[in-house]
């Protein structure tokens, strides 16, 4: 008999064998394949889009927007170069405005309406 089971809300299918596993699982218990992380997901960080936008507009030249989302290394570079001589600051500001700015984990900080 074929035992069919529905996946729960906290479960997903293995990217390799299709077995039902927990969403947080890094490795499938059936086939042992490491699961891919989806970087298109909305940020789990408590970063607010409006706060990020304001930080970028007023303090983006000092890297405050990068520090806010956890990108410490690029925040320091932005601080040292005065926002990439203004160019990096402008690119980050536009990226935030259109909702394509990512946090340190690669998750988007979505634009709030």
GIBELJO-V260000 format. One record per pair of residues at least 24 apart in sequence whose ideal C-beta (glycine too) atoms are under 8 Angstrom apart, sorted by the first residue. I is the first residue (numbers start at 0). J is the second residue. D is the distance in Angstrom with one decimal. If there is no record, write none. Layout:
BEGIN
i: (I	I)
j: (J	J)
d: (D	D)
END
This chain:
BEGIN
i: (36	38	38	38	38	39	40	40	41	41	41	42	42	42	42	42	42	42	42	43	43	44	44	44	44	44	44	44	46	46	47	48	48	48	48	48	48	49	51	51	51	52	52	52	55	55	55	55	56	59	59	59	60	60	64	64	64	65	68	68	68	68	68	69	69	69	70	70)
j: (105	101	104	105	106	107	106	107	106	107	109	68	101	102	104	106	107	108	109	104	106	68	69	102	103	104	106	108	102	108	111	95	98	108	109	110	111	111	95	100	108	92	95	96	88	91	92	95	92	88	91	92	85	88	91	95	100	91	100	101	102	103	108	102	103	104	102	103)
d: (7.9	7.7	7.8	4.0	6.7	7.1	5.4	7.7	6.4	6.2	5.4	8.0	8.0	5.0	7.5	4.0	6.3	5.2	7.4	7.6	6.6	6.8	6.9	5.1	8.0	7.5	7.2	7.8	6.1	5.2	7.4	7.3	7.3	5.5	6.3	5.4	4.6	6.2	5.7	6.8	5.7	7.8	5.3	7.0	7.4	5.6	5.1	5.3	6.3	4.4	5.9	6.1	7.1	5.0	5.9	7.1	7.9	7.6	7.4	7.6	4.2	6.1	6.5	5.9	3.5	7.8	7.5	5.2)
END
